[in-house]
Amino acid sequence: MVPLAGLPTLPLYVPKQSTRGQFLAMKEGTDQMLEQLDLTDDERDALEGDLEAGTDLAERPADTPTP
């Protein structure tokens, strides 16, 4: 992304097409489901497991192959 001349770039902006942007969207959606929905214990465990797995992948260096 090329900033327009004279306009400051926002360091908080992350394009949704980026891997980090996709992770943030997944995390936000998972957090909302955990907060807003009445879930069974199994459903809550599954969402928390997805969130943990996503966090682990996001923290892995980009040049490390996925399992």
N, C-alpha and C positions, 0 to 999 in steps of 0.2 A: 504494500500500500504506500503510495507516494502522497505525503501531506501537501495540501494546497499552499501556495506561497503566502506567507504572512499569517497563517493560521497555526496556532499551537497544536501539537499532537497530544492526545490524552493517553497517559501511560496505562490507564485502567481499561482501555478498549482492547478487546481480544476478538479478532474475527471469528465468527461461529464456524467457518470452514476449517479453522486450524484445529489440531488435535487438542490443544489446551481449551479452545472455545467449546469443543464438543464435550470435553470432560466437565467443564463448568456447567454446561446446560444439563448434563446427566446428573450431576451432583445436586443442582438446584431442584430438579424434578423429583429426585429421590428424597431429598429433605422435605419437600412439600408433601409428598405422599406419607412419609413417616409422621409428620405433624398433623395433617388434616384428615386422614382416613382412619376409620376404625378397622384395625387389622388383626388377624389372628396371630398367634405367636409364630407360626410357621411362615406366614407372609412377612412379618416384621423381620424375622431372621434372614429370609431370602433377600429382602431389600438391603439390610445391613451388610450382608455378604457381598452383594453387588457393589455397594458403595466402597467397601474395603478393597475389593479386587480392582475397581477403577482407580482408586487412590494409589494402590501399589503400581499399576501400570503407568500412571501419570508421573510418578516419582522416579521411574526407571530412566536412565539416560537414553536419549533418542537413538543412539547407535547400537543399543542392545536388542537383539532379536527377541520377538515375542515367543512365549512357549508354545 
